[in-house]
Amino acid sequence: ICLFLICGLVRYMECGPPRVNDKLMRFFDHCEKFLTEVERNATALYHVEAFKTGPEMQNILKKVSATLEVPVNDLNADLIQVAFFTCSFDLAIKGIKSPWCDVFDIDDAKVLEYLNDLKQYWKRGYGYTINSRSSCTLFQDIFQHLDKAVEQKQRSQPVSSPVILQFGHAETLLPLLSLMGYFKDKEPLTAYNYKEQMHRKFRSGHIVPYASNLIFVLYYCENAKTPKEQFRVQMLLNEKVLPLAYSQETVSFYDDLKNHYKDILQSCQTSEECELAKANSTSDEL
């Protein structure tokens, strides 16, 4: 995935060599609380495992077993997922229909989509608070670049970095969007509410498809009536305008956007968020 910060119109710009900053773009690998409570926690994805053995997945196992004429006991949810991913990858990347696609119908695809959404929800999304809070540093870094552009423009200086390009993965973007309050359903996704979540907002395949990207565009309005109205921000997700999570407007005054997220910008410290709670220890005094 890509994160773009576009702070002005660029005609020509020399780019320096790329810099690798895994602590910024792969924050989840450096967050001990996430690693301990989610990544390495065998029970963190309980709902994923429960759904694999639930009625929806068991129905697919029986159908695939009959289609392939193999004993149902020789199949499991993981093998079904491999077959489904083979079908979907060939369609998405090569534009061809794999024979494995004939094994599934639309209803099967919806169930398997939900299974993947469950994993992303509990590991990268709203399932656990640390999933999103671990991305605070990246969120703050974005606004630091925007602040710098605003300050330079206010001083009538050229914007030193009109475009900032940052590259990561879906695992980078999902926590960030969750931190900002996007695609949050009223009820959490669980192994037991598949039918109730048919019209859910959290659909990872739509949010972070191949080559997904999030763009922050900072506008400078010369004819603004007030200083506040001079700078406005628009966001785009996968090249489509992303309405603000808190107002559904397509453009915001920059100051209003910062004010809405002031808790994250001012109070969210990754070092504190990612610190494991210390176990109480007592010692006998002699």
C-alpha positions as CSV (number, residue, x, y, z in Angstrom):
1,I,0.0,0.0,0.0
2,C,1.0,3.6,-0.4
3,L,0.5,6.7,1.7
4,F,0.7,9.9,-0.3
5,L,0.9,13.4,1.1
6,I,0.4,16.0,-1.6
7,C,1.0,19.5,-0.4
8,G,1.0,21.4,-3.7
9,L,1.3,21.4,-7.4
10,V,4.6,19.7,-8.5
11,R,6.1,20.3,-11.9
12,Y,9.6,19.0,-11.3
13,M,11.2,17.6,-8.2
14,E,14.4,15.7,-7.6
15,C,14.0,12.7,-5.3
16,G,16.7,11.5,-2.9
17,P,17.3,7.8,-2.3
18,P,14.5,5.9,-0.5
19,R,14.8,5.5,3.2
20,V,13.7,2.4,5.1
21,N,11.9,3.1,8.3
22,D,10.3,-0.1,9.6
23,K,9.5,1.4,12.9
24,L,7.3,3.9,11.2
25,M,5.7,1.7,8.4
26,R,5.9,-1.7,10.2
27,F,5.0,-0.4,13.6
28,F,3.2,-3.6,14.5
29,D,6.6,-5.5,14.4
30,H,7.9,-3.1,17.1
31,C,5.0,-3.0,19.4
32,E,5.5,-5.5,22.3
33,K,1.9,-5.3,23.5
34,F,0.6,-6.1,20.1
35,L,3.1,-8.9,19.6
36,T,2.3,-10.4,23.0
37,E,-1.4,-9.9,23.2
38,V,-2.4,-10.4,19.6
39,E,0.3,-11.7,17.2
40,R,1.7,-14.5,19.6
41,N,-1.5,-15.0,21.5
42,A,-3.1,-18.4,20.6
43,T,-6.5,-17.2,21.7
44,A,-6.5,-13.7,20.0
45,L,-8.2,-15.1,16.9
46,Y,-10.7,-17.1,18.7
47,H,-13.6,-16.0,16.4
48,V,-11.6,-16.9,13.3
49,E,-11.1,-20.5,14.5
50,A,-14.7,-20.7,15.8
51,F,-16.1,-19.7,12.4
52,K,-14.0,-22.3,10.7
53,T,-15.9,-25.0,12.6
54,G,-19.2,-23.2,12.4
55,P,-22.2,-24.2,10.3
56,E,-21.4,-21.8,7.4
57,M,-18.0,-23.3,6.8
58,Q,-19.2,-26.8,7.4
59,N,-21.7,-26.4,4.7
60,I,-19.0,-25.4,2.3
61,L,-16.9,-28.4,3.3
62,K,-19.7,-30.8,2.6
63,K,-20.4,-29.2,-0.8
64,V,-16.8,-29.2,-1.9
65,S,-16.5,-32.8,-0.7
66,A,-19.4,-33.8,-2.9
67,T,-18.1,-31.9,-5.9
68,L,-14.6,-33.3,-5.7
69,E,-15.8,-36.7,-4.5
70,V,-13.4,-36.8,-1.6
71,P,-14.2,-37.7,2.0
72,V,-15.2,-34.7,4.0
73,N,-12.8,-35.7,6.8
74,D,-10.0,-35.2,4.3
75,L,-10.9,-31.5,4.1
76,N,-10.7,-28.6,6.5
77,A,-11.3,-24.8,6.4
78,D,-7.6,-24.1,5.7
79,L,-7.6,-26.2,2.6
80,I,-10.8,-24.6,1.4
81,Q,-9.2,-21.2,1.8
82,V,-6.2,-22.3,-0.2
83,A,-8.5,-23.3,-3.1
84,F,-10.5,-20.1,-2.8
85,F,-7.4,-17.9,-2.8
86,T,-6.1,-19.8,-5.8
87,C,-9.3,-18.9,-7.6
88,S,-9.3,-15.3,-6.5
89,F,-5.5,-14.7,-7.1
90,D,-5.7,-16.0,-10.7
91,L,-8.7,-13.8,-11.4
92,A,-7.2,-10.7,-9.8
93,I,-3.6,-11.0,-11.0
94,K,-3.8,-13.0,-14.3
95,G,-7.4,-12.3,-15.3
96,I,-8.0,-16.0,-15.8
97,K,-10.6,-18.3,-14.3
98,S,-9.0,-21.1,-12.3
99,P,-10.7,-24.5,-12.3
100,W,-10.9,-24.0,-8.6
101,C,-13.5,-21.3,-9.1
102,D,-16.0,-23.9,-10.3
103,V,-15.9,-25.4,-6.8
104,F,-17.5,-22.4,-5.3
105,D,-20.7,-20.3,-5.8
106,I,-21.5,-16.8,-4.7
107,D,-22.8,-17.8,-1.3
108,D,-19.6,-19.7,-0.6
109,A,-17.5,-16.6,-1.7
110,K,-19.5,-14.5,0.8
111,V,-18.8,-16.9,3.7
112,L,-15.1,-17.1,2.8
113,E,-14.9,-13.4,2.5
114,Y,-16.3,-13.1,6.0
115,L,-13.7,-15.6,7.3
116,N,-10.9,-13.4,6.0
117,D,-12.6,-10.2,7.3
118,L,-12.8,-11.8,10.7
119,K,-9.0,-12.3,10.7
120,Q,-8.3,-8.8,9.6
121,Y,-10.8,-7.3,12.1
122,W,-9.3,-9.1,15.1
123,K,-5.7,-8.8,14.1
124,R,-5.5,-5.4,12.3
125,G,-8.8,-3.7,12.9
126,Y,-11.2,-2.9,15.8
127,G,-10.9,-6.3,17.5
128,Y,-8.3,-5.1,20.0
129,T,-7.5,-1.5,20.8
130,I,-3.8,-2.0,20.5
131,N,-4.2,-2.9,16.8
132,S,-5.0,0.7,15.9
133,R,-3.2,2.5,18.7
134,S,0.1,1.0,17.7
135,S,-0.2,3.2,14.5
136,C,-0.2,6.5,16.4
137,T,3.4,7.3,15.4
138,L,2.6,7.0,11.7
139,F,-0.6,9.1,12.0
140,Q,1.4,11.8,13.8
141,D,4.1,11.6,11.2
142,I,1.6,12.4,8.5
143,F,0.4,15.5,10.3
144,Q,4.0,16.6,11.0
145,H,4.6,16.8,7.3
146,L,1.3,18.7,6.7
147,D,2.1,21.1,9.6
148,K,5.5,21.8,8.0
149,A,3.9,22.6,4.6
150,V,1.4,24.9,6.3
151,E,4.1,26.7,8.2
152,Q,6.2,27.2,5.1
153,K,3.3,28.5,3.1
154,Q,2.3,30.9,5.9
155,R,5.9,32.3,5.7
156,S,5.7,32.6,1.9
157,Q,8.4,30.0,1.6
158,P,8.4,27.2,-1.0
159,V,7.1,23.9,0.3
160,S,10.3,21.8,0.7
161,S,8.5,18.5,0.4
162,P,5.4,18.9,-1.9
163,V,4.9,15.2,-2.1
164,I,5.7,12.5,0.5
165,L,5.5,8.9,-0.6
166,Q,5.4,6.2,2.0
167,F,5.1,2.5,1.2
168,G,3.8,-0.3,3.4
169,H,1.3,-3.1,3.4
170,A,-2.3,-3.7,4.1
171,E,-1.2,-4.4,7.6
172,T,0.0,-0.8,7.7
173,L,-3.2,0.7,6.4
174,L,-5.9,-1.2,8.2
175,P,-4.8,-0.1,11.7
176,L,-4.4,3.5,10.5
177,L,-7.9,3.6,9.1
178,S,-9.3,2.0,12.2
179,L,-7.4,4.6,14.3
180,M,-9.2,7.3,12.3
181,G,-12.6,5.7,12.9
182,Y,-13.3,4.4,9.4
183,F,-15.4,1.3,8.5
184,K,-16.5,0.7,12.1
185,D,-19.7,-1.3,12.5
186,K,-22.1,-0.9,15.4
187,E,-21.5,-4.5,16.5
188,P,-18.2,-6.3,16.4
189,L,-17.6,-9.0,13.8
190,T,-17.8,-12.4,15.5
191,A,-18.0,-16.1,14.6
192,Y,-21.7,-16.0,15.5
193,N,-23.2,-13.0,13.6
194,Y,-22.4,-13.7,10.0
195,K,-26.0,-13.1,8.8
196,E,-26.3,-9.9,10.8
197,Q,-23.1,-8.6,9.3
198,M,-24.0,-9.2,5.7
199,H,-24.1,-5.4,5.1
200,R,-21.1,-4.6,7.3
201,K,-18.8,-1.7,6.6
202,F,-15.6,-3.6,7.5
203,R,-14.8,-5.4,4.2
204,S,-11.0,-5.8,4.0
205,G,-11.1,-6.8,0.3
206,H,-12.8,-3.4,-0.5
207,I,-10.7,-1.4,1.9
208,V,-7.3,-2.7,1.1
209,P,-7.3,-4.4,-2.3
210,Y,-4.2,-4.9,-4.4
211,A,-2.2,-1.6,-4.7
212,S,-4.4,0.1,-2.1
213,N,-3.5,3.6,-1.2
214,L,-4.4,6.5,1.1
215,I,-3.9,10.1,0.0
216,F,-3.9,13.2,2.1
217,V,-4.2,16.3,-0.1
218,L,-3.5,19.7,1.5
219,Y,-5.1,22.7,-0.4
220,Y,-4.0,26.3,-0.1
221,C,-6.8,28.8,-0.9
222,E,-5.5,32.2,-1.7
223,N,-8.9,33.9,-1.7
224,A,-9.9,32.6,1.7
225,K,-11.7,35.1,4.0
226,T,-10.0,34.0,7.2
227,P,-6.6,32.3,8.0
228,K,-8.5,29.2,9.1
229,E,-10.1,28.9,5.7
230,Q,-6.8,29.1,3.9
231,F,-5.9,25.4,4.4
232,R,-8.1,22.5,3.7
233,V,-7.6,18.8,3.5
234,Q,-9.2,16.1,1.4
235,M,-8.5,12.3,1.7
236,L,-8.7,9.7,-1.0
237,L,-8.8,5.9,-0.5
238,N,-7.8,3.9,-3.5
239,E,-8.1,7.0,-5.7
240,K,-11.7,7.7,-4.5
241,V,-12.7,10.6,-2.3
242,L,-13.0,9.4,1.3
243,P,-15.6,11.3,3.3
244,L,-14.5,12.4,6.8
245,A,-15.4,9.7,9.3
246,Y,-16.9,12.2,11.8
247,S,-18.9,14.4,9.4
248,Q,-19.2,12.7,6.0
249,E,-18.0,15.9,4.4
250,T,-15.5,15.5,1.5
251,V,-13.3,18.4,2.6
252,S,-12.3,19.8,5.9
253,F,-10.5,22.9,7.2
254,Y,-7.1,21.7,8.3
255,D,-7.6,23.1,11.8
256,D,-10.9,21.3,12.2
257,L,-9.3,18.0,11.2
258,K,-6.5,18.4,13.7
259,N,-8.9,19.4,16.4
260,H,-11.0,16.3,15.8
261,Y,-7.9,14.0,16.1
262,K,-6.2,16.1,18.8
263,D,-6.3,13.2,21.3
264,I,-4.3,11.0,18.9
265,L,-2.0,13.8,17.9
266,Q,-1.3,15.0,21.4
267,S,-1.8,12.1,23.8
268,C,-1.1,8.9,21.9
269,Q,2.5,7.9,22.6
270,T,3.4,4.6,20.9
271,S,6.0,3.8,23.5
272,E,3.3,4.0,26.2
273,E,0.6,2.3,24.2
274,C,2.9,-0.6,23.3
275,E,4.3,-1.1,26.8
276,L,3.2,-4.3,28.5
277,A,1.5,-3.9,31.9
278,K,3.9,-4.8,34.6
279,A,2.8,-7.7,36.8
280,N,2.5,-6.8,40.5
281,S,5.4,-8.3,42.4
282,T,5.7,-8.5,46.2
283,S,8.6,-9.4,48.3
284,D,8.8,-10.4,51.9
285,E,10.7,-8.1,54.1
286,L,13.1,-9.7,56.6
